[in-house]
Amino acid sequence: MRQKLKRSQYLGFNDTWLLLLGIPFVAIIIPPVFFGLNVSIKAEVYCDTLSRALFFTTLMWFGNREIMVRIRKKLPSAEDDKKRILAEFFGVMTFTLGVNIVTLLGLIFRPHEVPDFAIPGIYSSVFITLFVATIYETIWYTARWKAARLEATLLRKENLQSQLTVLRNQINPHFLFNSLNTLTAIIHEHPDKAVAFVRHMGNMYRKLLDVHETDLVTLQKEMELLNHYVFLLETRFEDKLNIHVEIDPDVLSSYVVPYSLQLTIENAIKHNIVSSKNPLQINISNQGENLIIANNLQRKKQEQESTGLGLKNIDSRYTIATGKRITVIEEDGLFKVTLPLIKIPNRAHNHR
């Protein structure tokens, strides 16, 4: 059994069905095609020729097949294709020539059959060789092409998954850093708010952990995360920050990448003035198959040093997980980020 599996590996498939069908098929067409015989005219001669054709077809088939397998074992890599094809060609043709020489030597003792079997026998043996070699070489190339394509697909999937993992791991430290800064700012002046802040922060972290290994989450779950995050922000900024959410309930079953709303709002706060004199207005709404996060544009004169996260992180995760991109535009004094809403009917959460 082990030897059979190993042989199938070098053939590119299990050829049992091909042997059972191919050998009789080739043997049947040899008498009329190469010897000009058919059963209705010379039944006895036809049957004799057919039995010989079946014997030589079997011999040539298995012989050429074995030669190709042995050569592939010695030259298995794609870099050896030229050498392998040449070796197979000379191997099968040498075998075919050898079989014909032995057959002709056997016909010396039956000289009356030489004219009938010598030349047609050579033609038929060459036909068998080309037939067998073409089939096995075509299937071998196809099998290798499929294997290479599958390997490339798996490598690409592994690479994308590793990219997702890196991007996810960037988020939690970033969020923790900003949350601790917020807590530090209020803990002495407003201890009661600090307690509520810690509670919401803990609830948010629990939800973050629930979706940490998920490529996509429902907008409903993302909004649950957002509600905790908004409380944390409003605790710190009070009237300096206004976040207005107006989302149709029927789109809450759509999917987005995790943390996308949080990071988009965080990006707006990071790059814009947030003050009592110039409050930052952030509106979140749905439009068609998109989610729009817009804020009034009032850039800081001296912006913080970028960490390379934020919108780039969201865009990268959208591209990897869905093939879609987010869009960012500035118009009429507004900075707008558009997140695609992904429709996936009956989708189970993709926990890994």
N, C-alpha and C positions, 0 to 999 in steps of 0.2 A: 504493500500500500504506500509506503514511504517513497519507493522508487517511482511509482506511478504519479504521485503528486509532484515529485521533482521533475519528471519528464514533462508533465503538463505545464510546469513553470517555464520551461524553455520552448515549448510549443506556443505558449500564449493562450491556450485553452485546452479543455478536455476534448480530444478529437475522436472519441468513441463513435459518436453519431456519424461523423464524416467517414470513418473507416467502413462502417456498416452500409452506408449509402453510396459512398464514392467508388469503392472498389467494384461492386457489381455494375454500377452505372458505366464506368469506363470499360469494363470487360465486355459489356453488351454492345457498346458502339464500335468496338474494334473490328469484329468480323465484317460488318457491312461497309465501314468507312475505309479500312485499310486492306481488306482482302476481297472486297466485292462480293461477299456471300450473304445470303439471307435464308431463313429456315424454310421458306416455301419452295425454293428451287432445289437446294441441296441440303436436306435436313440432316443427313448423317455427317456430311463434311462440316456443316455449320456447327453442329453440336461438338464435334471434335475440336474445331477451331475455337469455339467459345470456351471449352474447358482449358485449352492452352492459354487463351487470353486471360482467363480468370487466374490461372497459376502465375503467369508472368506479371500481370497487374499487381497481384498481391506481393510478389517478390520485389518488383520495382518500387512499389509504394512504400513498403516497410523499410527497404534498403535505403532509399533516398531520405525518408523521414529520419532514420537513425543517423545518417550522415549529418543532416542539418542540426539535429539535437546535439551531437558531439562537438560540432564546430561552434555552436552557440555557447556551450559550456566553457570552451576555451577562450572565446572572444565575445563576452556578454555585454560589454559596455557600448554606448552609442558612438564613442570615439573610435571604436574598432569596426564600424559598419562597412567601410570600404574593404578592409581585409577580410571581414567575415563573408561578404557577398562574393568576393573573388574565390575564397576558399570553398564556399558552398557550390559555386558554379563548377569549379574544377573537380570537386569531390563527386557531385552527382553525375557529371558527364563521364568521369572516369569509371564510376560504377556502371553507368549505362553501357559504355563501350565494353567493359569487361563482361557484362551479361550477354551482349551480342556476340562477342568473340567465342564465348563458351557455347552459345547456342549454335553458331555456325560450325564449330568443331563437332558438335553432336550430329549435325545434319550431314556430315561427311559419310556417315554410315547409313544414311538414307538419302542418297543422291537424287532420287526422284522427287523429293520434297523441297530441294533447294530453290528452284525457281518460284515455287508457291509461297515460301515462308521467309526467305532471306531478306529481300528488300522491304516487303511490307512489315516484317518483324522489326527491322531497324527503325522504320518510320513510327511504328506504334510505340516502341520503347522510348523514343525521343519525345513523343507526344505525352506519354505517361509521366516522364521526368519533368517536362515543362509544366504539365498540369499540377502535379504534386508540389513542385517548388513554388509556383505562382500562388497557389492557395495558402500554403504554410507561411510564405514570406509576407503576403498581404495581411494575414491574420496576426502574425507576429508584430508587424509594424503598427497595426491598429491597436493591439493590446498595449504595446509600449507607449504609444501616443496617449491612450486613455489613462494609463498609469502615471505618465508625466503630468498630464493635465490635472488629475486628481491630487497628485503631490503638490503641484503649484497652488491649487485651491486650498488645500489644508495649510500650507505654509502661509498663504495670504491671510487665512482665517486666524491662524495663531498670531500672526503679526498684528492684525487689527485688534485682537483681544488683548494683546500685551499693551498696545497703545491705549485702549480703553482703561486698562488697569492703572497705567501711569497717570492718565488724566483724572481718574477718580481719586487716586491717592493724593493728588494735588489739592483737592477741594477741602477735605476735612481740616488739615492744618491751617489753611487759609481762613476758613470760617471761625475756627477756634481762636486764632490770633485776634481777629476783629471783634469777636464776642467778648474776649477778656479785656480788650481795651475799653469796650463799652461798659462793662461791669466795673472796671476801675474808676471810670468817670462818675458813676452814680452811687457807689457803695457808701461813701461817707456822707453825702448830702441827702440821699433818699434811701435809707436802709430798707423800708418797706417795699419800695419799688425794686430794690436789689434782690429781695427774696422772691418777688414775683418774676423778676428777670431770670433768676437761676432756675425757677420751676419751668418757665417756658423754654429756656435753653436746654434743660434736661429732656423735656418732651420732644423738642425738635431733634436732638441728637438721637433719641430712640427711633424717630421716624427716618432720620438719615441712615441709620444702621439697617433699617428694614429694606431700604432701596439701594444700599451701597453696591450690591452685586447685580444690579438690574440695569439693562441697557435703556429701557423705556419704562415710564410710569404713566398712569392715567393722570389727566389734568386734575381730577378730583384729589388724588393723593398729593400732587404738587401744590394744590391750593391749601391743603392741610399744613404742609410744611411752611407755606408762605404766611399763613395766619400767625404762627408762632414767631416767625422772623419779623413780621410787621410789628408785633407787640414789642419785640426787643428794640427795634428802631425807634418806634414812637416813644418808648420809655426814655430813650436818650435824647432824641431831638425835639420832642413835644411839638409845639406849633411851627417848628422850623421845617418840618417835613409832612407833606400830605400825600397819602397813597390812596387812590380811589380805584376800586375794582368793580367792573361791570361786565360780567361774563354770562352768556346764555347757558342755562342749565343743561341744554341738550348737547353741548360740546364737552361737558365734563368727563365723558367716557372716552374722549380722544386721548392720544398719547403724546408725551413730550419727553425729552431727556431729563433725568433727575437733576435737581438744583438749578434748572435753567432760569426760573423766575428770580430766585434768590441772588444768583450771580449777576443777572441783568440789573436788578435794583442796586446791588452793591456797586456795580460799575458806575451807575448814575451818581450815587452819593460820592464816590471816590473822585470823580472828575468835575463835579459841579459845586458851586457855593451853596451851602445849607445854613441859612441864618434867619433870624426873625424878620429882618429887613427884606431879605430875598429868600423866601421859603421855596423849597424844591417841590414841585408838583409832579407826581408820577401817576399816570393813568394806565390801567391794564384793561384791555377789552379784546373781544374776538371780532374778527372780520373775515367772513368766508371760512376758508380752511386754515386761517392763520391767527396767531395771538399777537397783539400789538402792545408793546410796552413803550410809552412815550413820556418824555420829561421835558420841561422847559429848559432851554439851553442857557446856562450861565456859568461858563467855564471858570475854574480857578485860575488865577494869574500864575501861581506856582504850583503845578500839579505834583502829586506824590510820584515817587519813582515806581514805574510799572513792574509788576511781578510776573507778567506774561500769562496771567490767568484771565478771568472774566470772559469777555465775549469770544476771545480766541478759543478758550476751553469749550464753550458751548458749541461753537461752530465746528470744532474738530470732532466732538462727540456726536453731533448730528450727522456729520458726513460719514463717520465710521459706522454708526448704528443704522442709518436710514438712507444714506446717499443724498440727502437733501442738505441745503445750506440755509443759514439764517441770513437776513438782509439788514443792513444798517444804513439809514439815510438821515440827513439833516435838512429840514425844510420849515419855513415859516417860524423860525425860532424854536423848533422842536427837534429833539433827538429821538428817533424812532428805531426800535429793534423789532423785527418781525420773526417770530418763531413758528415754523410749520406745525400744524396739528396733524398728527398721524392717525389715520383710520385703519384699525386692524380688527376686523370682526372676530369675536370669540377668541381673542388672544389671551393665553395664560401668561402671567408675569414671567419674564425670562430670567429666573434666578439661576446662577451658575455656581 
